[in-house]
């Protein structure tokens, strides 16, 4: 038995047709060819002396070859570590050394720049079009490979979280974690072999790899494979798709293009958004333009997907829906751990087969965030309404405590975002001599518009208590974001740390 291989990869051997499709509908890689590539890659990995449980780190551009490498790791019983393509050499050294990876793969063009990693692991190269030294090894290997036996609780992957303080943590993800969640999502979102999923996400991240790809493989649904999000390519591909997964930025960029509307999107079965909060205004504009309601969901690196707005039923903008089947979720007092009443802000805690087993070589951190009863303290603040829909208020570390009062940034941002001319905002705390810290509002105007700060302050005065009002406002062209579209509030806190000084 090899749970992930048996469920996701083995069925490809008997499946006709294309697995990865180009935007024009032509076949980039067939199911049977993918299965053969996985076998060759697994044989090449074993040929390098790797044994079950060894770690394989990879920093690769999105490609069919990277996907086959992940499949080869699964088949060979290895633990794979997909790494963000934006990480510089210094960060990569930490990930490779900390994980104890025996093999590191990078794109051929980066081999010389990353040569120092040879101090920690063997370095091979792999690039699109079967380029690189590892691709050459695989080309000469047999496609026949008997998958290594694995248990559901054996590790399949490490994913390093992008910590804002201290070193990133290696979340240990098992076969059970990934497969249980994929099965739940296939059912919750009604995926079948009749679907075609438009895939423009990176695959070093949970969203693109474990949500989109695993769901499609489990359902037998082909992927329209785009190397990156490009509006023109997405518009060309949409007529051949039935579903799309994306981050909010994907949808706001589509809405900026006049060609996007019912003609290209009206036939779609499902649009899904995650990895970052979506503005309620984006929901409204999207529905008005396309007649479609985006399904927003919530998950984390350590837990895969936790909640989802319903496929059938009301999709409530501003919420991430209800807990998925098999997920226990509660909103708790951060100090006592007691569940708080509906409508009150608290720390989100979760338990289920999807929840990871802990952080690699960080027993103290694991003990601090994974309770003895199996509940994981997510670090996210949320509110549950009377219908069981969850709204994310922010990260616990984003909470602003000013003069002893708690200020939840999302509450302030929601008021600012509703002011005419405001595209979006981010509220962070900055050190303040009298109050400990005080809110700073960073605001982006809509294209071609200007923001009246007097109007912003008037709206805040009507909606919120005075202690919640920002004491400083900044107008900027754009908010800093990571590769998955999340606003980097740590960057903003650092940037505006001195606004109240003196």
Order of alpha helices (4+ residues) and beta strands (2+ residues): beta-beta-alpha-beta-alpha-beta-alpha-beta-beta-alpha-beta-beta-alpha-beta-alpha-beta-alpha-beta-alpha-alpha-beta-alpha-beta-beta-beta-beta-beta-alpha-beta-beta-beta-beta-alpha-beta-beta-alpha-beta-alpha
